[in-house]
């Protein structure tokens, strides 16, 4: 039963066994996938494990199922704050404050977001001296000696849809290959550095894709298109940098800035480039043909070229006549009149002083 798993998950969370709590909440959600409370509670467990991206995804799902749940906005805001998505965190805290006007926590957290936003923009914010700064994130507590609930084996769930991405200097395009998905069953949320997408088709297991992105994006300029064979997401980059991967990690955190200025066209390298140049084969062929036509030859070479040009520009009957006469006469006759040579064998006609000799094998 989902309620039994939920009870065990809460007990594990109280005893600081956060990983077990996440596993138990996941199993409970497999039995009750529309339970907003379970998503909100799993968000908090992921938050304690510092899985901030997963915490945001769970909070978003809880908000989607229960838009009036203030604690879901609180948990989303806290996770976004840790991800340094201060604008998104502030918006979440403001929504939570509207739903819970008596909760003073939201006021302080909104102020902390505003201070961080001001720091990023270069503005100076004066902090009151009488109040000591408080941390948004409680410290990670090591597992205590409380009783450990019985573990239930967890079967990992494989991703149902394949995804890939490519990028331009100004945007990243993410493609999720989900065929025949109604647009109404796709939910997308854009953060400053988080993409959260859910596909929830009735009767099927929900699909969630929520990476912490390599770089920051501009949420208002991002868009999602649900097509017949795929879901296409266009992420507007906040900076023109080359993403070395779609998802952020400490190993690939160094990005290369994309030079989109016109300087590249004015400053040429001092040494020849080894980059292969594209060959225009049509242009090259035209130049060769032009050179062949303009080439001046003498003697047999000029005669051969003359006949070759005739053959190249001739119609099919003329070509047939030339081939037949040349072969049957052993190279001594070359006629262009098919009516004359088409109905009879062409006899050899050697030059004066020479005779046609038939070779014996």
Kinemage of the C-alpha trace (Angstrom):
@kinemage 1
@onewidth
@group {chain A} dominant
@subgroup {mainchain}
@vectorlist {calphas} color= white
{ca unk a 1} P 0.000 0.000 0.000
{ca unk a 2} L 1.170 3.509 -0.798
{ca unk a 3} L 0.242 4.721 2.688
{ca unk a 4} L 2.454 2.065 4.310
{ca unk a 5} L 5.397 3.050 2.127
{ca unk a 6} L 4.752 6.715 2.870
{ca unk a 7} L 4.845 5.997 6.603
{ca unk a 8} L 8.150 4.145 6.270
{ca unk a 9} L 9.545 6.966 4.144
{ca unk a 10} L 8.623 9.569 6.778
{ca unk a 11} L 10.242 7.434 9.481
{ca unk a 12} L 13.408 7.086 7.403
{ca unk a 13} L 13.481 10.848 6.842
{ca unk a 14} L 13.111 11.565 10.582
{ca unk a 15} L 16.007 9.174 11.287
{ca unk a 16} L 18.108 11.031 8.671
{ca unk a 17} L 18.141 8.090 6.259
{ca unk a 18} L 17.443 10.340 3.292
{ca unk a 19} L 18.459 7.944 0.520
{ca unk a 20} L 16.124 5.280 1.866
{ca unk a 21} L 13.400 7.903 2.182
{ca unk a 22} L 13.774 8.823 -1.507
{ca unk a 23} L 13.584 5.146 -2.504
{ca unk a 24} L 10.455 4.566 -0.422
{ca unk a 25} L 8.759 7.708 -1.709
{ca unk a 26} L 9.562 6.567 -5.260
{ca unk a 27} L 7.872 3.223 -4.634
{ca unk a 28} L 4.880 4.944 -3.071
{ca unk a 29} L 4.575 7.186 -6.121
{ca unk a 30} L 4.590 4.167 -8.414
{ca unk a 31} L 1.387 3.114 -6.623
{ca unk a 32} L -0.058 6.613 -6.289
{ca unk a 33} L 1.390 8.756 -9.129
{ca unk a 34} L -1.072 11.657 -8.611
{ca unk a 35} L -0.230 12.260 -4.939
{ca unk a 36} L 1.162 15.787 -4.651
{ca unk a 37} L 2.171 15.275 -1.009
{ca unk a 38} L 4.484 12.421 -1.959
{ca unk a 39} L 6.221 14.561 -4.573
{ca unk a 40} L 6.632 17.435 -2.126
{ca unk a 41} L 8.036 15.129 0.543
{ca unk a 42} L 10.420 13.444 -1.896
{ca unk a 43} L 11.553 16.931 -2.955
{ca unk a 44} L 12.570 17.606 0.648
{ca unk a 45} L 14.436 14.297 0.900
{ca unk a 46} L 16.282 15.032 -2.342
{ca unk a 47} L 17.053 18.490 -0.998
{ca unk a 48} L 18.664 16.976 2.088
{ca unk a 49} L 20.813 14.810 -0.197
{ca unk a 50} L 21.729 17.970 -2.146
{ca unk a 51} L 20.062 16.550 -5.245
{ca unk a 52} L 18.761 20.021 -6.029
{ca unk a 53} L 17.771 19.378 -9.646
{ca unk a 54} L 15.652 16.388 -8.615
{ca unk a 55} L 14.168 18.439 -5.780
{ca unk a 56} L 13.049 21.141 -8.218
{ca unk a 57} L 11.501 18.516 -10.498
{ca unk a 58} L 9.568 16.945 -7.621
{ca unk a 59} L 8.390 20.339 -6.386
{ca unk a 60} L 7.237 21.269 -9.891
{ca unk a 61} L 5.266 18.043 -10.115
{ca unk a 62} L 3.655 18.701 -6.732
{ca unk a 63} L 2.703 22.222 -7.840
{ca unk a 64} L 1.254 20.870 -11.063
{ca unk a 65} L -0.934 18.420 -9.145
{ca unk a 66} L -1.801 20.790 -6.286
{ca unk a 67} L -1.242 24.466 -7.231
{ca unk a 68} L -2.300 25.695 -3.769
{ca unk a 69} L 0.400 23.752 -1.870
{ca unk a 70} L 2.590 26.443 -0.294
{ca unk a 71} L 5.303 24.067 0.926
{ca unk a 72} L 5.906 22.862 -2.642
{ca unk a 73} L 6.777 26.451 -3.621
{ca unk a 74} L 8.999 26.722 -0.546
{ca unk a 75} L 10.928 23.594 -1.492
{ca unk a 76} L 11.228 24.613 -5.117
{ca unk a 77} L 12.528 28.024 -4.071
{ca unk a 78} L 15.107 26.557 -1.682
{ca unk a 79} L 16.447 24.156 -4.329
{ca unk a 80} L 16.576 26.878 -6.991
{ca unk a 81} L 18.421 29.143 -4.558
{ca unk a 82} L 21.106 26.489 -4.098
{ca unk a 83} L 21.364 26.161 -7.864
{ca unk a 84} L 21.928 29.947 -7.980
{ca unk a 85} L 18.699 30.442 -9.900
{ca unk a 86} L 17.729 33.415 -7.796
{ca unk a 87} L 15.052 34.853 -10.087
{ca unk a 88} L 13.238 31.506 -10.236
{ca unk a 89} L 13.646 31.037 -6.489
{ca unk a 90} L 12.222 34.496 -5.803
{ca unk a 91} L 9.188 33.805 -8.016
{ca unk a 92} L 8.548 30.526 -6.168
{ca unk a 93} L 8.837 32.187 -2.756
{ca unk a 94} L 6.468 34.979 -3.803
{ca unk a 95} L 3.884 32.424 -4.964
{ca unk a 96} L 4.231 30.566 -1.650
{ca unk a 97} L 3.884 33.809 0.322
{ca unk a 98} L 0.613 34.543 -1.473
{ca unk a 99} L -0.729 31.112 -0.523
{ca unk a 100} L 0.544 31.312 3.070
{ca unk a 101} L 0.498 34.992 4.084
{ca unk a 102} L 1.115 34.136 7.736
{ca unk a 103} L 4.376 32.263 7.057
{ca unk a 104} L 7.204 34.694 7.775
{ca unk a 105} L 9.818 32.427 6.215
{ca unk a 106} L 8.868 33.553 2.719
{ca unk a 107} L 9.560 37.217 3.474
{ca unk a 108} L 13.136 36.549 4.587
{ca unk a 109} L 13.835 34.208 1.717
{ca unk a 110} L 12.524 36.676 -0.865
{ca unk a 111} L 14.858 39.300 0.608
{ca unk a 112} L 17.832 36.930 0.358
{ca unk a 113} L 17.013 36.306 -3.304
{ca unk a 114} L 16.860 40.054 -3.960
{ca unk a 115} L 20.289 40.479 -2.336
{ca unk a 116} L 21.783 37.775 -4.554
{ca unk a 117} L 20.157 39.226 -7.657
{ca unk a 118} L 21.566 42.644 -6.781
{ca unk a 119} L 25.041 41.133 -6.284
{ca unk a 120} L 24.904 39.517 -9.706
{ca unk a 121} L 23.863 42.789 -11.338
{ca unk a 122} L 26.584 44.749 -9.502
{ca unk a 123} L 24.247 46.708 -7.237
{ca unk a 124} L 25.075 47.153 -3.551
{ca unk a 125} L 22.459 46.123 -1.038
{ca unk a 126} L 22.722 47.345 2.550
{ca unk a 127} L 22.036 44.580 5.055
{ca unk a 128} L 20.554 45.458 8.449
{ca unk a 129} L 23.086 45.018 11.262
{ca unk a 130} L 20.624 43.735 13.815
{ca unk a 131} L 19.830 40.619 11.864
{ca unk a 132} L 22.352 37.858 11.363
{ca unk a 133} L 22.205 36.135 7.994
{ca unk a 134} L 20.529 32.770 7.970
{ca unk a 135} L 21.199 29.903 5.642
{ca unk a 136} L 18.519 28.842 3.233
{ca unk a 137} L 19.718 25.263 3.256
{ca unk a 138} L 19.901 23.329 6.510
{ca unk a 139} L 23.206 21.446 6.794
{ca unk a 140} L 23.303 17.823 5.705
{ca unk a 141} L 22.874 15.707 8.821
{ca unk a 142} L 24.726 12.423 9.034
{ca unk a 143} L 22.626 9.308 9.626
{ca unk a 144} L 21.789 8.900 13.304
{ca unk a 145} L 21.338 5.874 15.453
{ca unk a 146} L 17.578 5.709 15.104
{ca unk a 147} L 15.831 2.545 14.107
{ca unk a 148} L 16.245 1.709 10.444
{ca unk a 149} L 13.018 0.761 8.662
{ca unk a 150} L 13.087 -2.401 6.661
{ca unk a 151} L 14.444 -1.729 3.183
{ca unk a 152} L 12.348 -2.612 0.181
{ca unk a 153} L 14.261 -3.485 -3.000
{ca unk a 154} L 14.008 -0.815 -5.673
{ca unk a 155} L 13.981 -1.670 -9.356
{ca unk a 156} L 15.589 1.083 -11.482
{ca unk a 157} L 13.331 2.511 -14.161
{ca unk a 158} L 14.864 2.982 -17.609
{ca unk a 159} L 14.140 6.140 -19.559
{ca unk a 160} L 11.344 5.526 -22.026
{ca unk a 161} L 12.322 8.199 -24.535
{ca unk a 162} L 15.651 8.905 -26.173
{ca unk a 163} L 16.902 12.481 -26.335
{ca unk a 164} L 19.683 14.378 -28.062
{ca unk a 165} L 20.735 17.984 -28.511
{ca unk a 166} L 22.597 20.315 -30.825
{ca unk a 167} L 23.470 23.967 -30.431
{ca unk a 168} L 23.962 27.266 -32.175
{ca unk a 169} L 25.763 30.332 -30.789
{ca unk a 170} L 22.481 31.690 -29.458
{ca unk a 171} L 20.428 28.598 -28.573
{ca unk a 172} L 20.405 24.912 -27.692
{ca unk a 173} L 17.839 22.611 -29.300
{ca unk a 174} L 16.838 19.519 -27.296
{ca unk a 175} L 14.878 16.775 -29.059
{ca unk a 176} L 12.971 14.105 -27.145
{ca unk a 177} L 11.846 11.322 -29.458
{ca unk a 178} L 8.310 10.757 -28.181
{ca unk a 179} L 5.928 9.752 -30.950
{ca unk a 180} L 2.231 10.594 -30.991
{ca unk a 181} L 2.145 12.487 -27.684
{ca unk a 182} L -0.763 14.955 -27.268
{ca unk a 183} L 0.399 18.483 -26.498
{ca unk a 184} L -1.939 18.638 -23.492
{ca unk a 185} L 0.015 15.823 -21.829
{ca unk a 186} L 3.342 17.673 -22.018
{ca unk a 187} L 4.346 20.108 -19.269
{ca unk a 188} L 7.502 22.222 -19.494
{ca unk a 189} L 9.028 24.569 -16.958
{ca unk a 190} L 12.083 26.714 -17.698
{ca unk a 191} L 14.347 27.942 -14.911
{ca unk a 192} L 17.532 29.956 -15.118
{ca unk a 193} L 19.567 26.763 -15.448
{ca unk a 194} L 16.975 24.015 -15.160
{ca unk a 195} L 14.790 22.367 -17.757
{ca unk a 196} L 11.883 20.400 -16.325
{ca unk a 197} L 9.699 18.417 -18.733
{ca unk a 198} L 6.966 15.915 -17.896
{ca unk a 199} L 4.991 13.662 -20.242
{ca unk a 200} L 1.962 12.239 -18.487
{ca unk a 201} L -0.210 10.213 -20.846
{ca unk a 202} L -3.248 8.640 -19.143
{ca unk a 203} L -2.711 4.926 -18.560
{ca unk a 204} L 1.063 5.135 -18.929
{ca unk a 205} L 3.940 5.647 -16.529
{ca unk a 206} L 4.785 9.385 -16.318
{ca unk a 207} L 8.070 10.446 -17.897
{ca unk a 208} L 10.196 13.177 -16.323
{ca unk a 209} L 13.244 14.860 -17.806
{ca unk a 210} L 14.822 17.505 -15.579
{ca unk a 211} L 18.510 18.164 -16.178
{ca unk a 212} L 20.474 20.955 -14.615
{ca unk a 213} L 21.725 22.600 -17.781
{ca unk a 214} L 25.344 23.271 -18.646
{ca unk a 215} L 24.757 27.021 -18.866
{ca unk a 216} L 22.122 29.570 -17.985
{ca unk a 217} L 19.186 30.285 -20.262
{ca unk a 218} L 16.613 33.035 -20.735
{ca unk a 219} L 13.304 31.402 -19.668
{ca unk a 220} L 11.060 33.983 -21.377
{ca unk a 221} L 12.689 33.288 -24.750
{ca unk a 222} L 12.576 29.493 -24.499
{ca unk a 223} L 9.824 27.512 -26.202
{ca unk a 224} L 8.583 23.964 -26.652
{ca unk a 225} L 6.967 22.447 -29.749
{ca unk a 226} L 5.128 19.125 -29.575
{ca unk a 227} L 5.325 17.493 -33.006
{ca unk a 228} L 3.955 14.193 -34.308
{ca unk a 229} L 7.199 12.263 -33.787
{ca unk a 230} L 9.081 14.297 -31.175
{ca unk a 231} L 9.082 17.077 -28.612
{ca unk a 232} L 11.415 19.904 -29.611
{ca unk a 233} L 12.664 22.314 -26.949
{ca unk a 234} L 14.537 25.489 -27.887
{ca unk a 235} L 16.627 26.982 -25.082
{ca unk a 236} L 17.802 30.575 -25.502
{ca unk a 237} L 21.341 30.888 -24.156
{ca unk a 238} L 21.996 33.666 -21.657
{ca unk a 239} L 25.604 33.769 -22.887
{ca unk a 240} L 27.153 32.909 -26.239
{ca unk a 241} L 29.279 30.052 -24.928
{ca unk a 242} L 29.880 26.607 -26.349
{ca unk a 243} L 28.200 23.959 -24.193
{ca unk a 244} L 30.420 20.897 -23.913
{ca unk a 245} L 27.399 18.856 -22.783
{ca unk a 246} L 23.710 19.320 -22.132
{ca unk a 247} L 23.917 18.771 -18.377
{ca unk a 248} L 26.082 20.586 -15.877
{ca unk a 249} L 28.822 18.801 -13.984
{ca unk a 250} L 31.985 19.930 -12.248
{ca unk a 251} L 34.104 18.064 -14.786
{ca unk a 252} L 32.713 19.917 -17.819
{ca unk a 253} L 32.119 23.284 -16.197
{ca unk a 254} L 34.664 25.114 -18.396
{ca unk a 255} L 33.009 26.451 -21.522
{ca unk a 256} L 34.477 28.098 -24.591
{ca unk a 257} L 33.041 31.440 -25.535
{ca unk a 258} L 31.737 31.581 -29.086
{ca unk a 259} L 33.178 34.477 -31.086
{ca unk a 260} L 30.286 35.930 -33.067
{ca unk a 261} L 31.977 39.245 -33.946
{ca unk a 262} L 33.142 40.213 -37.417
{ca unk a 263} L 36.816 40.259 -36.392
{ca unk a 264} L 37.286 36.747 -37.726
{ca unk a 265} L 36.683 38.048 -41.241
{ca unk a 266} L 39.235 40.862 -41.010
{ca unk a 267} L 42.143 39.136 -39.249
{ca unk a 268} L 43.651 36.335 -41.302
{ca unk a 269} L 46.183 33.830 -39.927
{ca unk a 270} L 49.838 34.389 -40.746
{ca unk a 271} L 50.304 30.741 -41.718
{ca unk a 272} L 48.336 28.756 -44.276
{ca unk a 273} L 45.422 26.866 -42.791
{ca unk a 274} L 45.360 23.080 -42.950
{ca unk a 275} L 41.578 23.066 -43.089
{ca unk a 276} L 40.446 21.505 -46.387
{ca unk a 277} L 38.714 23.869 -48.751
{ca unk a 278} L 35.479 23.004 -50.434
{ca unk a 279} L 35.906 22.211 -54.122
{ca unk a 280} L 33.292 23.440 -56.591
{ca unk a 281} L 33.399 20.510 -59.000
{ca unk a 282} L 30.895 22.042 -61.441
{ca unk a 283} L 33.055 25.133 -61.778
{ca unk a 284} L 36.194 23.027 -62.180
{ca unk a 285} L 34.603 20.894 -64.904
{ca unk a 286} L 33.478 24.003 -66.783
{ca unk a 287} L 37.015 25.414 -66.671
{ca unk a 288} L 38.498 22.151 -68.004
{ca unk a 289} L 36.032 22.059 -70.849
{ca unk a 290} L 36.819 25.662 -71.665
{ca unk a 291} L 40.533 24.917 -71.728
{ca unk a 292} L 39.975 21.890 -73.958
{ca unk a 293} L 38.005 23.957 -76.450
{ca unk a 294} L 40.591 26.733 -76.485
{ca unk a 295} L 43.516 24.283 -76.785
{ca unk a 296} L 45.338 24.556 -80.151
{ca unk a 297} L 46.573 21.242 -81.536
{ca unk a 298} L 48.384 20.188 -84.717
{ca unk a 299} L 48.365 17.142 -86.983
{ca unk a 300} L 46.601 13.966 -85.888
{ca unk a 301} L 45.844 15.435 -82.450
{ca unk a 302} L 43.921 18.292 -84.032
{ca unk a 303} L 42.051 15.864 -86.315
{ca unk a 304} L 41.148 13.584 -83.424
{ca unk a 305} L 39.916 16.526 -81.427
{ca unk a 306} L 37.846 17.651 -84.407
{ca unk a 307} L 36.120 14.270 -84.658
{ca unk a 308} L 35.680 14.080 -80.879
{ca unk a 309} L 33.918 17.453 -80.850
{ca unk a 310} L 31.627 16.332 -83.676
{ca unk a 311} L 30.730 13.151 -81.767
{ca unk a 312} L 30.131 15.000 -78.515
{ca unk a 313} L 27.694 17.503 -80.031
{ca unk a 314} L 25.964 15.073 -82.420
{ca unk a 315} L 22.512 13.494 -82.174
{ca unk a 316} L 22.057 9.762 -81.610
{ca unk a 317} L 21.758 8.826 -85.346
{ca unk a 318} L 24.972 10.646 -86.152
{ca unk a 319} L 26.779 8.907 -83.316
{ca unk a 320} L 25.493 5.500 -84.458
{ca unk a 321} L 26.675 6.202 -87.985
{ca unk a 322} L 30.125 7.229 -86.769
{ca unk a 323} L 30.508 4.143 -84.581
{ca unk a 324} L 29.268 1.685 -87.241
{ca unk a 325} L 31.306 3.092 -90.078
{ca unk a 326} L 34.483 3.306 -88.014
{ca unk a 327} L 34.254 -0.263 -86.696
{ca unk a 328} L 33.162 -1.994 -89.939
{ca unk a 329} L 35.757 -0.186 -92.047
{ca unk a 330} L 38.557 -0.965 -89.607
{ca unk a 331} L 39.032 2.704 -88.885
{ca unk a 332} L 39.288 3.834 -92.506
{ca unk a 333} L 35.817 5.376 -92.859
{ca unk a 334} L 34.011 7.790 -90.541
{ca unk a 335} L 30.504 8.651 -91.726
{ca unk a 336} L 27.876 10.840 -90.058
{ca unk a 337} L 25.030 9.779 -92.361
{ca unk a 338} L 23.036 7.001 -90.712
{ca unk a 339} L 20.676 6.640 -93.684
{ca unk a 340} L 23.652 5.844 -95.862
{ca unk a 341} L 25.485 3.401 -93.605
{ca unk a 342} L 22.673 2.019 -91.472
{ca unk a 343} L 21.320 -0.502 -93.998
{ca unk a 344} L 24.617 -1.924 -95.340
{ca unk a 345} L 28.046 -2.962 -94.273
{ca unk a 346} L 30.655 -0.268 -94.578
{ca unk a 347} L 33.627 -1.437 -96.598
{ca unk a 348} L 37.134 -0.287 -95.772
{ca unk a 349} L 38.580 2.569 -97.806
{ca unk a 350} L 42.336 2.816 -97.184
{ca unk a 351} L 44.387 5.820 -98.284
{ca unk a 352} L 46.119 5.777 -101.670
{ca unk a 353} L 49.051 3.404 -101.762
{ca unk a 354} L 47.737 1.244 -98.954
{ca unk a 355} L 45.525 -1.817 -98.815
{ca unk a 356} L 43.194 -3.350 -96.258
{ca unk a 357} L 44.599 -6.582 -94.836
{ca unk a 358} L 42.490 -9.083 -92.975
{ca unk a 359} L 44.304 -10.590 -90.078
{ca unk a 360} L 44.258 -14.361 -89.609
{ca unk a 361} L 44.093 -15.778 -86.100
